[in-house]
Amino acid sequence: MSGLSPDGQAALNVCKKLLDSLKSLNLEGRAQFVSTLAPGGQVCHARTSLGPSVKPQQRITYEKNQEEFANRIPWESKTDTYEEGIDDGPGGRQVVVLVDHDIAMVWTPYWVRHNGRLQSIGTNCFTLVKHLKDGLGPDGEWLVVGMTDTGRPLTEEDRKRLE
């Protein structure tokens, strides 16, 4: 994505860092994941069930950022691999980054691979704030205070485009 302000690029980079951490199912990956999250934040998973055995078919769940959200990932798995990428390639969907001073919204369509197999697609909507390091000046780092994601089963068109 081109044409972003330095703050817009920095906010997008935090989201990419969070997603990239999923490639490292170990304590370092978990530390990288947690380093992107603001204390006290929350995640909302708003998605249609990806399997017919889960009722009801539409479910919404909430998790606290650094505790529940980070703990849902099998960081110490010796057999699983995960990769979540931003779906903005040819035929992909649009990434949107909006920034106003110390708040940002990053909309990232995504795909997920589990053990190398394309599993699902959806959209992440990250809300970030710039946390000031010294509490006085404009220097600071962007951290995720909230995220809502959707997920849906793959269509044949999705499979052709992403596999």
C-alpha atoms as one frame of an Amber mdcrd trajectory, in Angstrom:
protein
   0.000   0.000   0.000   1.516   3.299  -1.057   0.814   6.898  -0.210   0.481
   6.463   3.541   1.663   9.073   6.005   4.489   7.999   8.328   1.914   7.430
  11.096  -0.332   5.474   8.742   2.557   3.254   7.700   3.605   2.787  11.333
   0.060   1.754  12.333  -0.130  -0.697   9.406   3.281  -2.104  10.370   2.021
  -2.890  13.891  -0.861  -4.872  12.379   1.547  -6.722  10.079   3.816  -7.466
  13.051   0.873  -8.985  14.926  -0.046 -11.169  11.929   3.590 -12.134  11.265
   3.954 -13.363  14.845   1.592 -16.242  14.040   4.311 -17.806  11.874   6.399
 -18.406  15.017   4.529 -20.784  17.297   6.937 -20.372  20.184   7.527 -18.035
  23.105   9.249 -15.465  20.872   6.205 -15.395  18.585   3.922 -14.915  21.576
   6.117 -12.086  22.890   5.988 -10.388  19.471   2.194 -10.810  19.380   1.689
  -9.360  22.878   4.079  -6.462  22.142   1.537  -5.093  19.640  -1.363  -5.064
  22.122  -2.309  -2.254  24.502  -3.146  -3.288  28.060  -6.881  -3.316  28.694
  -7.846  -3.658  25.046 -10.447  -6.020  23.670 -10.996  -8.242  20.660 -14.353
  -9.129  19.111 -14.666 -12.127  16.812 -17.875 -11.619  14.809 -18.190 -14.479
  12.420 -20.405 -17.067  10.907 -19.457 -20.499  12.099 -16.981 -22.142   9.747
 -18.332 -25.579  10.621 -21.864 -27.014  10.576 -21.526 -28.522  14.068 -21.319
 -25.141  15.808 -24.652 -23.604  16.759 -25.814 -20.928  16.398 -24.358 -20.281
  12.977 -23.616 -16.636  13.756 -21.562 -16.073  16.884 -19.865 -13.132  18.498
 -17.182 -13.612  21.128 -15.089 -11.123  23.089 -11.615 -11.518  24.560  -9.298
  -9.298  26.561  -6.241  -8.287  24.528  -3.211  -9.531  26.384  -4.827 -12.315
  28.352  -7.494 -14.238  26.434  -6.643 -13.179  22.873  -2.983 -14.069  23.197
  -3.812 -17.354  24.922  -6.135 -18.659  22.185  -3.146 -19.359  19.920  -1.214
 -22.638  20.388   2.159 -20.910  20.880   3.947 -24.062  21.955   2.556 -26.392
  19.291   5.147 -28.742  17.846   2.891 -29.882  14.984   0.793 -26.920  13.825
   1.736 -24.050  11.546  -0.302 -20.887  11.078  -0.001 -18.017   8.686  -2.371
 -15.077   8.401  -1.697 -12.753   5.505  -3.214  -9.530   4.244  -5.385 -10.210
   1.188  -4.447  -7.212  -0.922  -2.784  -8.925  -3.883  -4.172  -9.230  -7.422
  -7.921  -9.649  -7.149  -7.706  -9.060  -3.397  -9.627  -6.592  -1.363  -8.642
  -3.092  -0.302  -6.606  -2.269   2.795  -7.719   1.008   4.408  -5.688   3.029
   6.921  -7.127   6.129   8.583  -5.218   8.274  11.086  -6.238  11.291  13.135
  -3.477  12.484  15.447  -3.123   9.660  17.995  -5.846   7.261  16.829  -5.817
   4.985  13.795  -8.071   2.432  12.142  -6.558  -0.257   9.924  -8.897  -2.433
   7.822  -7.115  -5.529   6.553  -8.802  -8.246   4.535  -7.004 -11.499   5.385
  -6.526 -15.173   4.596  -5.469 -17.931   7.001  -3.422 -21.039   6.292  -3.331
 -23.827   8.889  -0.677 -26.479   8.309  -0.164 -25.049   4.811  -3.820 -25.409
   3.826  -5.925 -22.362   3.008  -8.554 -22.361   5.752 -10.605 -19.158   5.703
 -10.752 -15.512   4.772 -12.256 -12.467   6.413 -11.477  -8.944   7.505  -9.676
  -7.524  10.531 -10.549  -4.038  11.719  -7.820  -2.835  14.083  -8.156   0.238
  16.284  -4.824   1.617  17.436  -3.717   4.474  19.662  -0.345   6.088  19.907
   1.008   5.472  23.387   3.404   8.196  24.438   6.665   6.924  25.845   7.251
   9.851  28.163   3.693  11.154  28.392   4.754  14.569  27.121   5.587  14.596
  23.445   4.481  13.275  20.069   6.929  10.381  20.140   5.251   7.090  20.861
   4.345   3.741  19.521   1.138   2.532  17.982  -0.581  -0.275  19.909  -3.746
  -2.224  19.160  -6.490  -1.305  21.643  -9.245  -3.125  19.815  -9.787  -5.514
  16.978 -12.905  -6.923  15.390 -12.625  -9.699  12.859 -14.975 -11.559  10.607
 -14.385 -14.908   8.991 -16.153 -16.871   6.323 -15.757 -20.113   4.454 -13.834
 -20.012   1.201 -15.592 -19.870  -2.148 -14.189 -21.516  -5.263 -13.215 -18.046
  -6.495 -11.264 -17.452  -3.271  -9.468 -20.785  -3.648  -8.472 -20.078  -7.257
  -7.164 -16.633  -6.350  -5.277 -17.590  -3.180  -4.011 -21.154  -3.642
